[in-house]
Amino acid sequence: MSIQNTALLTDQYELTMVAAALRQPVAHRQCTFEVFARRLPDGRRYGVVAGTGRLLDELEHFRFGDDELAVVSRFLDPDTVDWLREYRFGGEIDGYREGELYFPGSPILTVRAGFAEGVLLETLVLSILNHDSAIASAAARMVSAAGVRPIIEMGSRRTHERAAVASARAAYLAGVAATSNLEAARTYGVPSAGTAAHAFTLGFTGPDGPDEKAAFAAQIEALGVGTTLLVDTYDITQGVANAIEVAGPELGAVRIDSGDLGVLARKVREQLDDLGAPDTKIVVSGDLDEYAIASLRAEPVDTYGVGTSLVTGSGAPTAGMVYKLVEVDGVPVAKRASHKESRGGAKSAARAARATGTIVEEIVYRAAEPVPTVDGLRVRPLQIPLVRDGTPVADLPTLEDGRRHLADALVSLPWEGLGLSHGDPAVPTRYQLS
C-alpha cells in the first residue's frame, strides 16, 4: 500500500545534508551504504528480514512534486530545490530477500549511488525495514511456539492505521495464517478472518435483559454454522451451552477472550465433547505473546488470536537497524564512536550449513572477493539483486516466496535457536575482511 508520494517520509537532516553536499564534489562521489543491526533485541536469537517489497514500492514513489517542494523550500536554497525536483534514484540496491534470517552484522541491504542520491534514502529505508522486521521477528517466534496450530493477527486497533496494514503483511510473511485487517487482504492478498466482538452480543439486550441466544442465532443466520461464536461475554459455561443449543454440534468454533485461558480451554473442550460437538474448535485470544502461546501447548486450543503483543513495541522491539556509509569512491570509511562502531568497506554475506541443512555460521566478506568456501560445509550467498539503474529487477521473490523461504530457514536453525530463553544469537557471524 503506497501513499501518493513518499518523499516527505523522511527527516529534515537528510535534505540539509544534500544541500551542503551539492556545494561540494562529495555530492557526486560514488558511495556504498549498508543496513545492518549491531545487535539483536534482548532475548532474541535471530531476526527476520521483512519490508523489502514495501520499500521497493515506496522507492518508486519517492518524488518531489510541487507540494513537497513547497515544504522543503522553506529551509532549502533554490539550487537544492531544483535538484530535488529532478530527483530519481538511479543507483543499485542488493539485499537479503524477505523471509531471510539475519544476525548481528548481517549486511541486510546495500545501496550504491552518488552520495546525495543515496543519503537521501536513509530514513525511508530504516523506517520500513525496522518496523516490518520487528513485526516479522516477533511473529516468527509466535508461530514457532504455536507449532501446527494457526494464528490470526488482529492487532489493527492497537497501532497506527497504516502500520496495521504493514504489520499484517509482515506477520503473514512470518507464518501467521490470517489477519483481521481488510486493507492488508486487499493490498497484499493476506487471508482475512473475523466474526463478532462482545458489542454484538451486548447489543441484544432488551427490557428483559441480555439475550445471548438471540445474538448467536443472528450471527449464524448471517454467517452459517461454520462461524465462531464469542462465548465469554457473560458466563462461559452458559455461553457454550447456548452456542451449541442454537448452532447445533456442527458449530465451527467458540472463542474465549479472557480469563485463565488454559483452564478455560480444558473446561470448554470437555463441555463441547459432552454436548456432542467434538469437532467444534476452540479459539483463544487476549494479549497473547510467544510465552503465553508456549504455555498453552498442552491445552486443547486450536487457534490463537494475537494483537497487542505483536504490533506494539513491548512485543516487537525495534530491530535496531542502522544505515551507514561504508565506502566512498572505493575507499573504506568507518564510524569509530564508542559502542557505535562500523566496519568500513562494501561487504557481502554468505551462510554456511552442514549437509543436514543446519546453519553453522554467517560469513561477512569483502564484496569484491569471491564467495568463501568452508571445508565440509555448504555455503550460500545471501544478498540478491533488488534494484538496477533505479528500477526493481524482474522476477523478485513474492510475499508467498518469502513466507515459504522463512519456514524453511527456521527449520535450518540450530535447535537452541528456536528457544524462547535468553542467549547468544543462534548463529555466529564471522568477519572475513582482511
C-alpha positions as CSV (number, residue, x, y, z in Angstrom):
1,M,0.0,0.0,0.0
2,S,1.6,3.3,-1.1
3,I,0.6,6.8,-0.4
4,Q,0.7,9.1,-3.5
5,N,4.2,10.4,-2.7
6,T,6.8,9.3,-0.2
7,A,9.4,12.0,-0.5
8,L,8.5,13.6,2.8
9,L,8.5,10.4,4.8
10,T,12.0,11.4,5.9
11,D,13.9,13.5,8.4
12,Q,14.9,17.1,7.6
13,Y,18.6,16.4,8.1
14,E,18.6,14.1,5.1
15,L,17.8,17.2,2.9
16,T,20.1,19.6,4.7
17,M,23.0,17.2,4.2
18,V,22.1,17.1,0.5
19,A,22.0,20.9,0.3
20,A,25.5,21.1,1.9
21,A,26.9,18.2,-0.2
22,L,25.7,19.7,-3.5
23,R,28.1,22.7,-2.9
24,Q,31.0,20.2,-2.8
25,P,32.4,17.4,-5.0
26,V,31.2,14.9,-2.4
27,A,27.7,15.0,-3.7
28,H,28.6,13.0,-6.7
29,R,31.2,10.7,-5.3
30,Q,30.2,7.0,-5.7
31,C,29.3,5.6,-2.3
32,T,28.1,2.4,-0.7
33,F,25.7,2.5,2.2
34,E,24.8,-0.6,4.2
35,V,22.0,-1.5,6.5
36,F,22.7,-3.8,9.4
37,A,21.9,-4.4,13.1
38,R,24.7,-4.1,15.6
39,R,22.9,-6.5,17.9
40,L,19.6,-8.3,18.3
41,P,16.9,-7.2,20.8
42,D,17.4,-8.6,24.3
43,G,16.2,-12.2,24.4
44,R,16.2,-12.7,20.7
45,R,18.3,-15.4,19.0
46,Y,17.6,-14.4,15.4
47,G,15.9,-11.7,13.3
48,V,13.7,-11.9,10.2
49,V,14.1,-9.6,7.2
50,A,10.8,-8.1,6.2
51,G,9.7,-4.9,4.4
52,T,11.9,-5.2,1.3
53,G,8.9,-5.5,-1.0
54,R,7.3,-2.5,0.6
55,L,10.5,-0.5,0.3
56,L,10.8,-1.1,-3.4
57,D,7.2,0.0,-3.9
58,E,7.7,3.2,-1.9
59,L,11.0,4.0,-3.6
60,E,9.2,4.3,-6.9
61,H,7.0,7.0,-5.3
62,F,9.9,8.9,-3.8
63,R,9.5,12.0,-5.9
64,F,9.4,15.8,-5.1
65,G,6.4,17.3,-6.7
66,D,5.1,20.9,-6.2
67,D,3.5,20.1,-2.9
68,E,6.7,18.5,-1.5
69,L,8.9,21.3,-2.9
70,A,6.7,23.9,-1.2
71,V,7.5,22.4,2.1
72,V,11.3,21.9,1.7
73,S,11.8,25.3,0.0
74,R,11.1,26.9,3.5
75,F,14.6,25.8,4.6
76,L,16.5,24.9,1.4
77,D,18.2,27.1,-1.2
78,P,16.8,27.3,-4.8
79,D,19.6,25.2,-6.3
80,T,18.8,22.3,-3.9
81,V,15.1,22.6,-4.6
82,D,15.8,22.4,-8.4
83,W,17.9,19.3,-7.8
84,L,15.2,17.6,-5.8
85,R,12.6,18.4,-8.5
86,E,14.5,16.1,-10.8
87,Y,15.4,13.5,-8.2
88,R,15.0,9.9,-9.3
89,F,17.0,7.2,-7.6
90,G,19.2,5.7,-10.3
91,G,21.6,3.5,-8.3
92,E,21.8,-0.1,-7.4
93,I,20.5,-2.0,-4.4
94,D,21.3,-5.5,-3.2
95,G,20.0,-7.1,-0.1
96,Y,18.7,-10.1,1.8
97,R,15.5,-11.4,0.4
98,E,12.3,-11.1,2.5
99,G,12.0,-14.1,4.8
100,E,15.7,-14.4,5.3
101,L,17.1,-14.7,8.8
102,Y,19.6,-12.1,9.9
103,F,22.1,-11.8,12.8
104,P,24.3,-9.0,14.2
105,G,26.4,-7.5,11.5
106,S,24.4,-9.0,8.6
107,P,24.5,-6.6,5.6
108,I,20.8,-6.7,5.1
109,L,20.8,-4.0,2.4
110,T,23.5,-2.4,0.2
111,V,22.8,0.8,-1.6
112,R,25.3,2.0,-4.3
113,A,24.8,5.6,-5.6
114,G,26.2,9.1,-5.5
115,F,26.4,10.5,-2.0
116,A,23.5,12.9,-2.3
117,E,21.4,10.4,-4.1
118,G,22.0,7.6,-1.6
119,V,22.0,9.5,1.7
120,L,18.5,10.8,0.9
121,L,17.0,7.3,1.3
122,E,18.2,6.6,4.9
123,T,15.0,7.4,6.8
124,L,12.7,5.8,4.3
125,V,14.8,2.6,4.3
126,L,15.1,2.4,8.0
127,S,11.6,3.2,8.9
128,I,10.3,0.4,6.7
129,L,12.9,-2.3,7.4
130,N,13.0,-1.6,11.2
131,H,9.2,-1.7,11.5
132,D,8.5,-4.7,9.3
133,S,11.5,-6.8,10.5
134,A,10.5,-6.2,14.1
135,I,7.0,-7.4,13.5
136,A,8.1,-10.4,11.4
137,S,10.7,-11.4,14.0
138,A,8.1,-11.3,16.8
139,A,5.5,-13.2,14.7
140,A,8.0,-15.9,13.8
141,R,8.6,-16.7,17.4
142,M,4.9,-16.9,18.0
143,V,4.4,-19.2,15.0
144,S,7.2,-21.4,16.3
145,A,5.6,-21.5,19.7
146,A,2.2,-22.4,18.2
147,G,3.5,-25.3,16.2
148,V,0.9,-26.6,13.8
149,R,-1.9,-24.5,15.3
150,P,-2.7,-21.4,13.2
151,I,-2.5,-17.8,14.4
152,I,-4.8,-15.0,13.4
153,E,-3.3,-11.5,13.5
154,M,-5.8,-9.0,15.0
155,G,-3.7,-6.0,16.1
156,S,-5.2,-3.3,13.9
157,R,-6.8,-1.4,16.8
158,R,-3.6,-1.3,18.8
159,T,-1.4,0.6,16.3
160,H,-1.5,3.3,13.6
161,E,-4.0,2.6,10.8
162,R,-1.2,2.3,8.2
163,A,1.2,0.5,10.4
164,A,-1.6,-2.1,10.9
165,V,-1.5,-2.9,7.2
166,A,2.3,-3.3,7.2
167,S,2.1,-5.3,10.4
168,A,-0.4,-7.7,8.9
169,R,1.8,-8.2,5.8
170,A,4.9,-8.8,7.9
171,A,3.1,-11.2,10.2
172,Y,1.8,-13.2,7.3
173,L,5.4,-13.4,5.9
174,A,6.4,-14.9,9.2
175,G,3.7,-17.7,9.0
176,V,0.6,-16.2,10.6
177,A,-2.4,-17.8,8.9
178,A,-4.7,-14.8,8.5
179,T,-5.4,-11.2,9.5
180,S,-8.4,-9.2,10.6
181,N,-7.2,-6.3,8.5
182,L,-9.1,-5.9,5.3
183,E,-6.7,-3.4,3.7
184,A,-3.9,-6.0,4.1
185,A,-6.2,-8.5,2.4
186,R,-6.9,-6.2,-0.5
187,T,-3.4,-4.8,-1.0
188,Y,-1.3,-7.9,-0.3
189,G,-3.7,-10.8,-0.6
190,V,-3.3,-11.9,3.0
191,P,-6.2,-14.2,4.0
192,S,-8.7,-12.4,6.3
193,A,-10.7,-13.7,9.2
194,G,-13.2,-12.3,11.8
195,T,-16.7,-12.8,13.1
196,A,-18.0,-10.7,16.0
197,A,-17.0,-8.8,19.2
198,H,-18.6,-8.6,22.6
199,A,-20.5,-5.5,21.4
200,F,-22.6,-7.6,19.1
201,T,-23.7,-9.9,21.9
202,L,-24.3,-7.0,24.2
203,G,-26.4,-5.3,21.6
204,F,-29.1,-8.0,22.0
205,T,-30.1,-6.6,25.4
206,G,-33.8,-5.8,25.8
207,P,-36.2,-4.8,28.5
208,D,-35.9,-8.3,29.9
209,G,-32.2,-8.3,30.0
210,P,-29.4,-9.9,27.8
211,D,-30.4,-12.4,25.1
212,E,-27.2,-14.2,24.2
213,K,-29.1,-16.9,22.3
214,A,-30.6,-14.2,20.0
215,A,-27.2,-12.8,19.3
216,F,-25.8,-16.2,18.4
217,A,-28.9,-17.0,16.2
218,A,-28.5,-13.8,14.3
219,Q,-24.8,-14.4,13.7
220,I,-25.5,-18.0,12.5
221,E,-28.3,-16.8,10.3
222,A,-25.9,-14.4,8.6
223,L,-22.7,-16.4,8.6
224,G,-23.7,-20.1,8.9
225,V,-22.9,-22.7,11.5
226,G,-19.2,-22.7,10.5
227,T,-18.8,-19.3,12.2
228,T,-17.0,-18.7,15.5
229,L,-19.2,-17.6,18.5
230,L,-17.7,-15.5,21.3
231,V,-18.8,-17.2,24.4
232,D,-17.3,-15.2,27.3
233,T,-19.5,-12.1,27.3
234,Y,-21.4,-13.3,30.4
235,D,-20.8,-16.8,31.8
236,I,-18.6,-19.0,29.6
237,T,-20.3,-22.3,30.7
238,Q,-23.7,-21.0,29.8
239,G,-22.3,-19.3,26.7
240,V,-21.0,-22.6,25.4
241,A,-24.3,-24.3,26.2
242,N,-26.2,-21.5,24.4
243,A,-23.9,-21.7,21.4
244,I,-24.4,-25.5,20.8
245,E,-28.2,-25.2,21.5
246,V,-28.5,-22.5,18.8
247,A,-26.0,-23.8,16.3
248,G,-26.0,-27.5,16.9
249,P,-23.0,-29.8,17.1
250,E,-21.7,-28.6,13.7
251,L,-20.7,-25.2,15.1
252,G,-17.3,-24.2,13.7
253,A,-15.7,-22.8,16.8
254,V,-16.1,-20.9,20.0
255,R,-13.7,-18.1,21.1
256,I,-12.5,-17.3,24.6
257,D,-11.1,-13.8,25.1
258,S,-10.5,-13.5,28.8
259,G,-9.6,-15.3,32.0
260,D,-7.2,-18.2,32.6
261,L,-7.2,-19.5,29.0
262,G,-5.6,-22.8,29.8
263,V,-8.1,-23.8,32.5
264,L,-11.0,-22.4,30.5
265,A,-9.9,-24.2,27.3
266,R,-9.9,-27.6,29.2
267,K,-13.3,-27.0,30.7
268,V,-14.8,-25.8,27.4
269,R,-13.3,-28.8,25.5
270,E,-14.9,-31.2,28.0
271,Q,-18.2,-29.4,27.8
272,L,-18.2,-29.4,24.0
273,D,-17.5,-33.1,23.9
274,D,-20.2,-33.8,26.4
275,L,-22.7,-31.7,24.3
276,G,-21.9,-33.9,21.3
277,A,-19.7,-31.2,19.5
278,P,-16.2,-32.8,19.4
279,D,-15.4,-31.1,16.1
280,T,-16.1,-27.6,17.3
281,K,-12.8,-25.9,17.7
282,I,-11.6,-23.5,20.4
283,V,-10.0,-20.1,19.6
284,V,-8.3,-18.2,22.3
285,S,-7.2,-14.5,22.3
286,G,-6.4,-11.8,24.8
287,D,-2.9,-10.2,24.9
288,L,-1.2,-13.4,23.8
289,D,2.6,-13.4,23.2
290,E,5.0,-16.2,22.4
291,Y,5.4,-17.1,26.0
292,A,1.7,-17.4,26.6
293,I,1.3,-19.4,23.4
294,A,4.0,-21.8,24.5
295,S,2.4,-22.2,27.9
296,L,-0.8,-23.4,26.1
297,R,0.9,-26.1,24.1
298,A,-0.6,-28.9,26.2
299,E,-4.1,-27.3,26.2
300,P,-6.9,-28.2,23.8
301,V,-6.5,-24.9,21.9
302,D,-7.0,-25.0,18.1
303,T,-6.3,-21.4,17.0
304,Y,-4.6,-18.3,18.6
305,G,-5.6,-14.7,18.1
306,V,-2.7,-12.2,18.7
307,G,-2.8,-8.4,18.6
308,T,-1.2,-6.1,21.1
309,S,1.9,-8.1,21.8
310,L,2.6,-8.4,18.1
311,V,2.1,-4.9,16.8
312,T,3.4,-2.8,19.8
313,G,7.0,-2.2,20.9
314,S,6.7,-4.4,24.0
315,G,6.1,-7.5,21.9
316,A,8.0,-6.5,18.8
317,P,11.1,-4.5,20.0
318,T,12.8,-2.4,17.3
319,A,15.2,-4.3,15.0
320,G,17.8,-1.6,15.7
321,M,18.9,-1.4,12.1
322,V,21.2,1.4,11.0
323,Y,22.1,2.9,7.6
324,K,25.8,3.6,7.4
325,L,28.2,4.9,4.7
326,V,31.0,2.3,4.3
327,E,32.8,3.3,1.1
328,V,33.5,6.4,-0.9
329,D,35.0,6.1,-4.4
330,G,36.2,2.6,-3.4
331,V,37.9,3.8,-0.2
332,P,36.5,2.2,3.0
333,V,35.2,4.5,5.7
334,A,34.0,3.7,9.2
335,K,32.5,5.3,12.2
336,R,34.7,4.9,15.3
337,A,32.4,6.3,18.1
338,S,32.3,4.1,21.1
339,H,29.6,1.4,21.1
340,K,28.5,2.6,17.6
341,E,31.5,1.4,15.5
342,S,31.0,0.3,12.0
343,R,33.2,-1.8,9.7
344,G,34.4,0.0,6.6
345,G,34.2,-1.3,3.0
346,A,31.5,-2.8,0.9
347,K,30.6,-6.2,2.1
348,S,28.6,-9.3,1.1
349,A,27.5,-12.3,3.2
350,A,27.1,-16.0,2.9
351,R,25.7,-18.7,5.2
352,A,27.5,-21.9,5.9
353,A,25.4,-25.1,6.7
354,R,26.0,-28.7,7.3
355,A,24.8,-31.3,4.8
356,T,21.7,-31.7,7.0
357,G,20.9,-28.1,6.4
358,T,21.7,-26.9,9.9
359,I,23.3,-23.4,9.8
360,V,26.8,-23.2,11.3
361,E,27.8,-19.6,10.7
362,E,27.3,-16.4,8.8
363,I,30.3,-15.1,6.9
364,V,30.7,-11.4,6.1
365,Y,33.3,-10.8,3.5
366,R,34.6,-8.1,1.1
367,A,32.1,-7.5,-1.7
368,A,34.9,-7.7,-4.3
369,E,36.0,-11.1,-3.1
370,P,34.6,-14.5,-4.3
371,V,32.1,-16.3,-2.1
372,P,34.1,-18.0,0.7
373,T,34.4,-21.8,0.9
374,V,34.4,-23.8,4.1
375,D,35.5,-27.4,4.1
376,G,32.7,-29.8,4.7
377,L,30.0,-27.2,4.6
378,R,27.6,-25.8,2.0
379,V,27.9,-22.1,1.6
380,R,25.1,-20.0,0.2
381,P,25.3,-16.3,-0.8
382,L,22.7,-14.2,0.9
383,Q,22.3,-11.0,-1.0
384,I,20.3,-10.8,-4.2
385,P,20.0,-8.0,-6.8
386,L,17.0,-5.8,-6.0
387,V,17.4,-2.6,-8.0
388,R,19.5,-1.8,-11.1
389,D,19.6,1.7,-12.6
390,G,16.9,2.8,-10.2
391,T,14.4,0.1,-11.3
392,P,13.5,-3.0,-9.4
393,V,14.8,-6.1,-11.1
394,A,12.4,-8.5,-12.8
395,D,11.1,-11.6,-11.1
396,L,11.8,-10.6,-7.5
397,P,10.6,-13.1,-4.8
398,T,7.0,-12.6,-3.9
399,L,5.4,-12.4,-0.4
400,E,4.4,-16.0,-0.8
401,D,8.0,-16.9,-1.8
402,G,9.3,-15.1,1.3
403,R,6.8,-16.9,3.5
404,R,8.0,-20.3,2.2
405,H,11.6,-19.3,2.5
406,L,11.3,-18.3,6.1
407,A,9.5,-21.6,7.0
408,D,12.5,-23.5,5.5
409,A,15.0,-21.1,7.2
410,L,13.6,-21.6,10.6
411,V,14.0,-25.4,10.2
412,S,17.7,-24.8,9.5
413,L,18.4,-23.1,12.8
414,P,20.2,-25.0,15.5
415,W,17.6,-26.3,17.8
416,E,18.5,-23.9,20.6
417,G,17.9,-21.0,18.3
418,L,14.2,-21.6,18.4
419,G,14.1,-21.5,22.2
420,L,12.4,-18.6,24.0
421,S,15.1,-18.3,26.6
422,H,17.8,-15.6,26.6
423,G,21.1,-16.4,25.0
424,D,23.6,-15.6,22.2
425,P,22.5,-15.3,18.6
426,A,21.6,-18.7,17.2
427,V,24.3,-18.4,14.6
428,P,27.6,-16.6,15.0
429,T,28.8,-14.0,12.5
430,R,32.4,-14.4,11.2
431,Y,34.1,-11.5,9.5
432,Q,36.5,-12.3,6.7
433,L,37.6,-8.8,5.8
434,S,41.4,-8.9,5.6
